[in-house]
């Protein structure tokens, strides 16, 4: 029990615990940053296997890219957290990429309606139904209803939007497609 007589000691003890915890947080942050540097370096000795080098190239690409969230499905951003909020979150993103490429294969690179995306699912399981959010499904339903109504009224829409799902063969093709899209959208080289 803390009394007026023991309050200075209790306050000092609490202060020490707080500083210890802050030091622990700082150390954990530094460890994550070092791990991220390793995971983003294809030439690092720990990345000797082809799958590890591919993961490192992809992680480096994501680390250096300015426009990031459009590359992931909304549900994945919601599930995996804010990838770029801090070192811990980005470490977990890289860890998921390494795991997917070296262990379970639950990653693919898709072009969904003209936008390159990383999907944390097998390309053999990915369908338009699994890649669209609930909101996107409702939007496409409304688009289809509109197109059907225009066709019924003999006013067919020229060049109507279509749903597409295509796959890139590997992360290199995916990254090249993203860079090309950036050039179109932002005028970047």
N, C-alpha and C positions, 0 to 999 in steps of 0.2 A: 504494500500500500504506500502510495506517495503522500507524504505530509509536507508541511511548509519547511521542515528541517531537512528533508531529503530531496526537495524540489530541485536545487541546483545540480545535484548528482544525477537525478533522473533526466533533467534537461540535457546535461552533457552526454549521458548515455544515449539518449534519443538522437542527439546531433551526430554522434559517432556512427550509429546505425544508419542514419540517412546518408552520411558521406560514404560509408561502406557500400551501401546499395547503389549510389551514384557511380562509385568507382567500378562496381560490378557491371552496371549498365554501359559505362564507357568501355570497359574491357570487352564486353560482348559485341559492342558496335565495331570495335577495331578488328575483332576476329572475323566478323561478317564481311567487312570491307576487304580484308586480306583474302578471304575465301572467294569473294566476287571477282577480285583481280585474277585469281588463279582460274576460276571458271570461265572467265572472258578472254583467256589467253590460249589460243590454239597451239602455241609452241611450248607451253608449260610441260615439263616432264610428266606430270600426272595425266596429261591429255594425249598419251601415246597411241591409244586405240582410235580407229577412224570414227567411231560413234562419239567418242569424247571430243575429238576435234570438231566434229559437226556441231555438237552441243555448244562448244566454246565459241565457234563462229556465230551461231545464232544468238547466244547470250550477249556477245559483244555488240552485235548488230542492234539488239533491243536496248542495250545500255546507251548506245550512242545516238539512237533515233529520237527525234524530237516529238513526233506525233505518234503516240504509242497505243493508246487504248483502242483505236479503230482496228487494230490487228487481232483483237480477241473478241470472242462472242460475249455479249452482255452477261450471260449466266456464269461464264468463266471468270469474268472480272469480279462479279458478285461472290462467287465461291472461293476464289483464290485470294481475294483481297486487293488492296491497292498496291499493285506491283511496284510502283515507283514512290511510295510514301516514305520509305526509309530503307536502310541497308538490310534490315531483317526481311522485309517484304520482297525486295528484289532477290535476295539470297534464296528465298523459297521458290520464286518463279524459276530461277536458274536450276535449282535442285529438282523441280518438277520436270523441266526440260531434259536434264541429264537422266533422270529416272525413266522418262518416257522413251528416250532414244536408246538407252542401254539395257532396259529391263523389260517393260511391259508393252512397248510399241504403241502406247495410247497417245499418239501425236500424229497429226498430218497437216499438210499445208494445202489450203483450198482457196479457190476463187469463188466467192459467193456473190452473185449478181454484180460482178465486176470489181469486187474488193478482195484483195488478198487477206486471208485470215489464218491464224494458227488455231487448230482445233485440238483439244486434249481428248481425242477419241480416235479409234482406229479408222482409217479411211474406208475400210470395208463395212463399217457400221454407220458412217456419216451419210445422212440423207437430208433432203430439204426439210423434212419434218423434224430432224434432230438438231439442225443448225440454226433454225429460226427461233427467236424468242416468241413468247405469247403475243406480244405487241406486233412484231413483224408478221406473224401469221394472220392477225386480224387485218393489218394493212393490206396484205396480199389478197385476202378474201374480199375486202372492199374494192380493190382494183379489179379483180375478176368480175365481181358483180357489176361494176360500172361498165367494163368492156362488153359483158354479155348484154347489158341493157342497150348500149349503143348499137351493137350488132342487130338486136331485135328491131330497133327502130331504123334499120338500114343506114346507119351512120358509122360504119366501121372506122376504127381509129387506125391511122397509118403509123407504122412502127411502134406497136404497143410494147410496153415493158414486159420482159419475160424473166422468169425465175431460172437461174442457172447455178449449177454446182459442178465445178471442175476441180481437178486436183493437180498440184505440182508434183513432180517426181521426187524432189528433195528440197532441202532448205535453201540451197544455192539458187534454184529456180525461183523459189518463193521470194528471197531477198532481192533478186533482180527485178521481179515484178513489182515489189513495193517501191524500189528506187525509181522505176519507170512511172509508177502512179504518182509519186512525189514530184517528179519533173512536170507531169501534166497538171497537178493540182497547185503546186507551190512554185513552179519554175526553178526547182533546185537541180543542180548538176550532181 
